Amino acid sequence: MYRIKTMNKISSAGLAHLDPTRFQVGSEVENEDGILVRSAPMHDYEFPDGLRAIARAGAGTNNIPIDRCSEHGIVVFNTPGANANAVKELVIAAMLIASRDILGGADWVQEQAHTPNVDVASAVEKGKSAFVGPELFHKTLGVIGLGAIGALVANVALDLGMDVYGYDPFLSVDAALRLDRHVHVVKSLDELYKVSDYITIHVPYSSATKDTINAEAISKMKGQVRILNLARGGLVNDDDMIAALESGRVAKYVTDFPDDKIATVKNVIALPHLGASTPEGEENCAVMAVRQLQDYLLNGNITNSVNLPNVSQDWSGIARICLIHKNVPAMLTQIMSVLSGDGINVENMTNKSKKDYAYTMVDVNTRISAEAADELRAIPGVIRVRVLNH
């Protein structure tokens, strides 16, 4: 039986996919084979020796020590696109509340309603002009990152009558096919900055994307630009944003990742990390995370891993050997040499690499002895060997 530890509340719709005769699931599980997590911090988490995989019910994995996982042969999954619709809808709401002071107007009406001797209907007619703001129609939206969320945002913005510019240096063929042909895909951020009335960012957080929007970037933007960050904290430099808001160069800043520094600044609309917080989004993420974790543990298949290549293979033998190893020359030769030396015939094999690491699945027509598995583990550069029986 596989042991699955939940480190956050995971939607029951996802957990229902785990057969209780094959999986023990719960927050108190120890010596776990797999982990299901959302936002719980894991950088100081001590991995048990048998931990094989971590599935993040969401897209971002900055709460997981990816490098340490790779070194220990632990596959890390995420769920790209599962909550894309939830985030897309919040982006549209964010553009609207950044344009027209809807939140301030609603609070002001409540103040009038709770003030003695104030006729609310009369006060509204006199005071409404304080909350006027521009329409989205015929304005230009710049979308940084055209993945699952960015593409949805770009397409729906066209439906709102906006002109849309998109930038993504890693735009995949699949992502490009999802984009409406009327989206202007530009080759540099500078092109996007100079034309956009609104800018929304949808890229992962990394050392390369940290402070993507900073003082230099803002200096290239149109005055009174409205900026949205519903992707990850750290993509926007708080100090530079505060200076730009104070100078008026940025009209409004909507962030889903407030902190003590930015939350109380004038013209900042701070949201409590609502991006994927819909029942549908949480359910979709949980179901995808569980299915990926289950398929890896039972079949060795990898889908949507952030640290290892995607590898999927139909069963074609009696046993399956799954090897995580360094991406170094002659590795396959050594693996085949061990198998042939033990008289093991290979039925099918798949090998793929991702940066410094690689994954090899080998289907064979006989059971694998403990001695043969240990021989494979002894190959220099091999990190983990799993043997699955069909």
DRENDRENLO-336802 format. One record per residue (C-alpha): residue number from 1; residue in three letters; x, y, z. Coordinates in nm, 3 decimals, padded with zeros to 5 digits. Layout:
% residues N
NUM;ALA;X;Y;Z;
...
% end
This chain:
% residues 390
1;MET;00.000;00.000;00.000;
2;TYR;00.127;00.347;-00.090;
3;ARG;00.128;00.614;00.181;
4;ILE;00.019;00.965;00.075;
5;LYS;00.067;01.262;00.306;
6;THR;-00.155;01.570;00.262;
7;MET;00.015;01.890;00.372;
8;ASN;-00.284;02.114;00.304;
9;LYS;-00.655;02.061;00.277;
10;ILE;-00.695;01.884;-00.059;
11;SER;-01.034;01.877;-00.232;
12;SER;-01.225;01.557;-00.165;
13;ALA;-01.299;01.539;-00.538;
14;GLY;-00.929;01.471;-00.594;
15;LEU;-00.877;01.235;-00.301;
16;ALA;-01.174;01.027;-00.420;
17;HIS;-00.955;00.906;-00.709;
18;LEU;-00.722;00.724;-00.468;
19;ASP;-00.833;00.364;-00.416;
20;PRO;-00.836;00.309;-00.036;
21;THR;-00.722;-00.051;-00.089;
22;ARG;-00.402;00.076;-00.249;
23;PHE;-00.345;00.416;-00.086;
24;GLN;-00.334;00.531;00.275;
25;VAL;-00.407;00.904;00.273;
26;GLY;-00.399;01.169;00.546;
27;SER;-00.217;01.455;00.712;
28;GLU;-00.076;01.227;00.983;
29;VAL;00.075;00.973;00.744;
30;GLU;00.445;00.906;00.809;
31;ASN;00.723;00.759;00.594;
32;GLU;00.520;00.868;00.296;
33;ASP;00.568;00.757;-00.063;
34;GLY;00.397;01.068;-00.201;
35;ILE;00.292;01.413;-00.087;
36;LEU;-00.005;01.625;-00.193;
37;VAL;00.051;01.993;-00.118;
38;ARG;-00.082;02.336;-00.203;
39;SER;00.100;02.627;-00.041;
40;ALA;00.257;02.467;00.269;
41;PRO;00.627;02.560;00.298;
42;MET;00.854;02.261;00.234;
43;HIS;01.204;02.405;00.208;
44;ASP;01.293;02.283;00.558;
45;TYR;01.096;01.959;00.530;
46;GLU;01.295;01.644;00.601;
47;PHE;01.228;01.394;00.323;
48;PRO;01.176;01.032;00.430;
49;ASP;01.392;00.785;00.239;
50;GLY;01.095;00.635;00.058;
51;LEU;00.947;00.960;-00.072;
52;ARG;00.909;00.925;-00.447;
53;ALA;00.695;01.219;-00.557;
54;ILE;00.540;01.550;-00.456;
55;ALA;00.230;01.676;-00.635;
56;ARG;00.151;02.046;-00.604;
57;ALA;-00.220;02.122;-00.650;
58;GLY;-00.150;02.445;-00.835;
59;ALA;00.096;02.590;-01.084;
60;GLY;00.358;02.757;-00.865;
61;THR;00.620;02.544;-00.693;
62;ASN;00.830;02.807;-00.517;
63;ASN;00.729;02.652;-00.181;
64;ILE;00.904;02.326;-00.279;
65;PRO;01.285;02.275;-00.280;
66;ILE;01.309;02.162;-00.642;
67;ASP;01.686;02.119;-00.654;
68;ARG;01.691;01.908;-00.339;
69;CYS;01.407;01.696;-00.476;
70;SER;01.599;01.632;-00.797;
71;GLU;01.910;01.530;-00.605;
72;HIS;01.704;01.277;-00.408;
73;GLY;01.520;01.138;-00.710;
74;ILE;01.185;01.287;-00.608;
75;VAL;00.956;01.383;-00.895;
76;VAL;00.774;01.716;-00.846;
77;PHE;00.447;01.767;-01.029;
78;ASN;00.235;02.077;-01.071;
79;THR;-00.103;02.132;-01.236;
80;PRO;-00.065;02.394;-01.510;
81;GLY;-00.393;02.517;-01.648;
82;ALA;-00.614;02.349;-01.387;
83;ASN;-00.701;02.681;-01.223;
84;ALA;-00.650;02.896;-01.533;
85;ASN;-01.015;02.992;-01.567;
86;ALA;-01.037;03.101;-01.204;
87;VAL;-00.734;03.328;-01.243;
88;LYS;-00.857;03.460;-01.579;
89;GLU;-01.184;03.573;-01.424;
90;LEU;-01.002;03.745;-01.137;
91;VAL;-00.777;03.926;-01.386;
92;ILE;-01.085;04.069;-01.560;
93;ALA;-01.224;04.177;-01.221;
94;ALA;-00.886;04.330;-01.137;
95;MET;-00.882;04.536;-01.457;
96;LEU;-01.229;04.665;-01.378;
97;ILE;-01.153;04.761;-01.017;
98;ALA;-00.825;04.919;-01.130;
99;SER;-01.018;05.133;-01.377;
100;ARG;-01.327;05.243;-01.189;
101;ASP;-01.318;05.289;-00.813;
102;ILE;-01.580;05.022;-00.755;
103;LEU;-01.440;04.917;-00.418;
104;GLY;-01.406;05.274;-00.292;
105;GLY;-01.752;05.359;-00.418;
106;ALA;-01.910;05.062;-00.244;
107;ASP;-01.734;05.148;00.084;
108;TRP;-01.846;05.512;00.052;
109;VAL;-02.211;05.411;00.003;
110;GLN;-02.193;05.207;00.323;
111;GLU;-02.049;05.508;00.506;
112;GLN;-02.342;05.720;00.387;
113;ALA;-02.592;05.452;00.484;
114;HIS;-02.452;05.436;00.836;
115;THR;-02.436;05.815;00.882;
116;PRO;-02.738;05.960;01.067;
117;ASN;-02.976;06.186;00.872;
118;VAL;-02.816;06.112;00.532;
119;ASP;-03.047;06.037;00.241;
120;VAL;-02.848;05.771;00.058;
121;ALA;-03.016;05.814;-00.282;
122;SER;-02.951;06.188;-00.278;
123;ALA;-02.594;06.147;-00.152;
124;VAL;-02.517;05.896;-00.426;
125;GLU;-02.621;06.132;-00.702;
126;LYS;-02.406;06.410;-00.558;
127;GLY;-02.100;06.198;-00.478;
128;LYS;-02.074;05.948;-00.761;
129;SER;-01.838;06.160;-00.971;
130;ALA;-01.558;06.090;-00.723;
131;PHE;-01.548;05.730;-00.840;
132;VAL;-01.538;05.778;-01.217;
133;GLY;-01.286;05.577;-01.418;
134;PRO;-01.209;05.476;-01.777;
135;GLU;-01.363;05.191;-01.974;
136;LEU;-01.163;04.890;-02.094;
137;PHE;-01.312;04.918;-02.443;
138;HIS;-01.053;05.029;-02.701;
139;LYS;-00.773;05.030;-02.443;
140;THR;-00.454;04.825;-02.486;
141;LEU;-00.368;04.532;-02.264;
142;GLY;-00.017;04.390;-02.241;
143;VAL;00.008;04.027;-02.131;
144;ILE;00.347;03.908;-02.009;
145;GLY;00.349;03.528;-02.035;
146;LEU;00.119;03.349;-02.278;
147;GLY;00.081;03.014;-02.107;
148;ALA;-00.247;02.860;-01.994;
149;ILE;-00.362;03.168;-01.800;
150;GLY;-00.208;03.439;-02.016;
151;ALA;-00.364;03.300;-02.333;
152;LEU;-00.710;03.291;-02.175;
153;VAL;-00.670;03.647;-02.050;
154;ALA;-00.554;03.768;-02.392;
155;ASN;-00.846;03.605;-02.571;
156;VAL;-01.117;03.730;-02.336;
157;ALA;-00.971;04.082;-02.344;
158;LEU;-01.025;04.082;-02.720;
159;ASP;-01.391;03.997;-02.653;
160;LEU;-01.407;04.305;-02.430;
161;GLY;-01.298;04.519;-02.724;
162;MET;-00.939;04.568;-02.610;
163;ASP;-00.629;04.570;-02.828;
164;VAL;-00.400;04.298;-02.691;
165;TYR;-00.022;04.264;-02.704;
166;GLY;00.149;03.952;-02.571;
167;TYR;00.508;03.863;-02.491;
168;ASP;00.650;03.519;-02.418;
169;PRO;01.002;03.417;-02.524;
170;PHE;00.917;03.052;-02.455;
171;LEU;00.586;03.042;-02.638;
172;SER;00.509;02.679;-02.718;
173;VAL;00.329;02.556;-03.027;
174;ASP;00.033;02.445;-02.816;
175;ALA;00.011;02.783;-02.645;
176;ALA;00.036;02.964;-02.978;
177;LEU;-00.252;02.758;-03.115;
178;ARG;-00.467;02.861;-02.818;
179;LEU;-00.413;03.230;-02.891;
180;ASP;-00.661;03.427;-03.098;
181;ARG;-00.493;03.542;-03.420;
182;HIS;-00.575;03.905;-03.332;
183;VAL;-00.332;03.904;-03.038;
184;HIS;-00.017;04.098;-03.129;
185;VAL;00.273;03.874;-03.020;
186;VAL;00.580;04.095;-02.980;
187;LYS;00.946;04.002;-02.956;
188;SER;01.042;04.230;-02.668;
189;LEU;00.891;04.363;-02.348;
190;ASP;00.982;04.715;-02.455;
191;GLU;00.736;04.689;-02.744;
192;LEU;00.463;04.583;-02.503;
193;TYR;00.547;04.848;-02.242;
194;LYS;00.524;05.146;-02.474;
195;VAL;00.171;05.073;-02.598;
196;SER;-00.010;04.922;-02.298;
197;ASP;-00.267;05.098;-02.083;
198;TYR;-00.293;04.785;-01.868;
199;ILE;-00.024;04.526;-01.802;
200;THR;-00.080;04.183;-01.646;
201;ILE;00.198;03.937;-01.571;
202;HIS;00.163;03.558;-01.586;
203;VAL;00.506;03.393;-01.557;
204;PRO;00.657;03.159;-01.295;
205;TYR;00.874;03.310;-01.025;
206;SER;01.245;03.233;-01.055;
207;SER;01.578;03.409;-01.027;
208;ALA;01.536;03.506;-01.394;
209;THR;01.189;03.658;-01.348;
210;LYS;01.241;03.821;-01.007;
211;ASP;01.162;04.194;-01.028;
212;THR;01.054;04.170;-01.392;
213;ILE;00.858;04.487;-01.330;
214;ASN;01.102;04.732;-01.175;
215;ALA;01.195;05.098;-01.208;
216;GLU;01.362;05.049;-01.545;
217;ALA;01.063;04.862;-01.686;
218;ILE;00.817;05.119;-01.551;
219;SER;01.018;05.401;-01.708;
220;LYS;00.941;05.249;-02.051;
221;MET;00.567;05.231;-01.991;
222;LYS;00.297;05.482;-02.074;
223;GLY;00.205;05.724;-01.797;
224;GLN;-00.094;05.631;-01.579;
225;VAL;-00.053;05.263;-01.664;
226;ARG;-00.246;05.011;-01.454;
227;ILE;-00.048;04.701;-01.351;
228;LEU;-00.180;04.367;-01.231;
229;ASN;00.015;04.091;-01.057;
230;LEU;-00.195;03.783;-00.992;
231;ALA;00.089;03.544;-01.072;
232;ARG;00.354;03.544;-00.796;
233;GLY;00.495;03.773;-00.535;
234;GLY;00.843;03.893;-00.625;
235;LEU;00.770;03.948;-00.994;
236;VAL;00.715;04.316;-00.914;
237;ASN;00.964;04.517;-00.712;
238;ASP;00.765;04.671;-00.428;
239;ASP;00.995;04.970;-00.369;
240;ASP;00.998;05.064;-00.737;
241;MET;00.621;05.023;-00.759;
242;ILE;00.565;05.246;-00.457;
243;ALA;00.782;05.519;-00.612;
244;ALA;00.594;05.491;-00.942;
245;LEU;00.257;05.516;-00.765;
246;GLU;00.370;05.819;-00.568;
247;SER;00.491;05.992;-00.884;
248;GLY;00.167;05.907;-01.067;
249;ARG;00.340;05.715;-01.343;
250;VAL;00.144;05.408;-01.235;
251;ALA;-00.223;05.487;-01.174;
252;LYS;-00.320;05.165;-00.996;
253;TYR;-00.150;04.845;-00.889;
254;VAL;-00.348;04.530;-00.816;
255;THR;-00.159;04.257;-00.636;
256;ASP;-00.271;03.918;-00.511;
257;PHE;00.043;03.900;-00.294;
258;PRO;00.032;04.186;-00.045;
259;ASP;00.284;04.237;00.233;
260;ASP;00.330;04.493;00.511;
261;LYS;00.516;04.727;00.276;
262;ILE;00.274;04.745;-00.017;
263;ALA;-00.069;04.674;00.130;
264;THR;-00.142;05.021;00.269;
265;VAL;00.005;05.229;-00.014;
266;LYS;-00.236;05.466;-00.189;
267;ASN;-00.368;05.333;-00.522;
268;VAL;-00.272;04.976;-00.437;
269;ILE;-00.556;04.726;-00.447;
270;ALA;-00.439;04.435;-00.235;
271;LEU;-00.621;04.103;-00.265;
272;PRO;-00.576;03.806;-00.028;
273;HIS;-00.426;03.557;-00.278;
274;LEU;-00.761;03.485;-00.441;
275;GLY;-00.627;03.374;-00.781;
276;ALA;-00.723;03.007;-00.767;
277;SER;-00.962;03.035;-00.475;
278;THR;-01.275;02.897;-00.636;
279;PRO;-01.431;02.561;-00.556;
280;GLU;-01.394;02.467;-00.922;
281;GLY;-01.030;02.570;-00.942;
282;GLU;-00.934;02.388;-00.622;
283;GLU;-01.119;02.077;-00.737;
284;ASN;-00.956;02.079;-01.081;
285;CYS;-00.609;02.119;-00.929;
286;ALA;-00.667;01.840;-00.678;
287;VAL;-00.796;01.597;-00.939;
288;MET;-00.503;01.666;-01.174;
289;ALA;-00.246;01.643;-00.895;
290;VAL;-00.387;01.314;-00.766;
291;ARG;-00.404;01.157;-01.111;
292;GLN;-00.045;01.250;-01.190;
293;LEU;00.084;01.125;-00.855;
294;GLN;-00.113;00.802;-00.886;
295;ASP;00.002;00.734;-01.243;
296;TYR;00.363;00.779;-01.141;
297;LEU;00.344;00.558;-00.835;
298;LEU;00.152;00.279;-01.009;
299;ASN;00.289;00.299;-01.364;
300;GLY;00.601;00.513;-01.355;
301;ASN;00.457;00.765;-01.602;
302;ILE;00.552;01.131;-01.559;
303;THR;00.319;01.413;-01.667;
304;ASN;00.366;01.782;-01.583;
305;SER;00.684;01.747;-01.380;
306;VAL;00.884;02.061;-01.312;
307;ASN;01.215;01.880;-01.254;
308;LEU;01.203;01.574;-01.479;
309;PRO;01.095;01.513;-01.839;
310;ASN;00.746;01.399;-01.933;
311;VAL;00.761;01.026;-02.008;
312;SER;00.466;00.796;-02.069;
313;GLN;00.473;00.440;-02.195;
314;ASP;00.209;00.171;-02.236;
315;TRP;00.285;-00.151;-02.049;
316;SER;00.446;-00.412;-02.273;
317;GLY;00.615;-00.653;-02.035;
318;ILE;00.596;-00.836;-01.705;
319;ALA;00.796;-00.579;-01.509;
320;ARG;00.894;-00.215;-01.551;
321;ILE;01.218;-00.055;-01.437;
322;CYS;01.205;00.320;-01.373;
323;LEU;01.538;00.499;-01.339;
324;ILE;01.605;00.860;-01.247;
325;HIS;01.963;00.948;-01.331;
326;LYS;02.200;01.224;-01.426;
327;ASN;02.190;01.332;-01.791;
328;VAL;02.537;01.201;-01.877;
329;PRO;02.687;01.014;-02.175;
330;ALA;02.676;00.634;-02.199;
331;MET;02.408;00.596;-01.932;
332;LEU;02.180;00.389;-02.156;
333;THR;02.473;00.170;-02.259;
334;GLN;02.547;00.090;-01.895;
335;ILE;02.182;00.019;-01.816;
336;MET;02.152;-00.217;-02.113;
337;SER;02.479;-00.385;-02.021;
338;VAL;02.350;-00.470;-01.673;
339;LEU;02.023;-00.606;-01.810;
340;SER;02.181;-00.812;-02.086;
341;GLY;02.441;-00.944;-01.845;
342;ASP;02.159;-01.080;-01.630;
343;GLY;01.985;-01.232;-01.933;
344;ILE;01.697;-00.985;-01.922;
345;ASN;01.528;-00.912;-02.254;
346;VAL;01.396;-00.559;-02.314;
347;GLU;01.044;-00.532;-02.457;
348;ASN;01.026;-00.151;-02.475;
349;MET;01.222;00.147;-02.353;
350;THR;01.179;00.526;-02.332;
351;ASN;01.445;00.775;-02.232;
352;LYS;01.415;01.153;-02.207;
353;SER;01.615;01.425;-02.041;
354;LYS;01.546;01.764;-01.884;
355;LYS;01.852;01.978;-01.821;
356;ASP;02.080;01.791;-01.577;
357;TYR;01.849;01.497;-01.516;
358;ALA;01.700;01.216;-01.721;
359;TYR;01.439;00.945;-01.682;
360;THR;01.441;00.599;-01.836;
361;MET;01.159;00.344;-01.835;
362;VAL;01.234;-00.013;-01.941;
363;ASP;00.971;-00.285;-01.984;
364;VAL;01.110;-00.638;-01.958;
365;ASN;00.971;-00.988;-02.002;
366;THR;01.074;-01.127;-01.664;
367;ARG;01.067;-01.039;-01.297;
368;ILE;01.359;-00.827;-01.179;
369;SER;01.565;-00.970;-00.896;
370;ALA;01.682;-00.757;-00.606;
371;GLU;02.039;-00.823;-00.718;
372;ALA;01.972;-00.685;-01.069;
373;ALA;01.804;-00.375;-00.923;
374;ASP;02.104;-00.319;-00.697;
375;GLU;02.339;-00.349;-00.995;
376;LEU;02.145;-00.071;-01.166;
377;ARG;02.159;00.143;-00.853;
378;ALA;02.537;00.098;-00.847;
379;ILE;02.582;00.264;-01.188;
380;PRO;02.749;00.604;-01.134;
381;GLY;02.494;00.882;-01.189;
382;VAL;02.186;00.668;-01.115;
383;ILE;01.982;00.838;-00.842;
384;ARG;01.679;00.616;-00.796;
385;VAL;01.562;00.280;-00.930;
386;ARG;01.204;00.157;-00.895;
387;VAL;01.077;-00.182;-01.009;
388;LEU;00.705;-00.215;-01.087;
389;ASN;00.525;-00.541;-01.165;
390;HIS;00.230;-00.549;-01.404;
% end
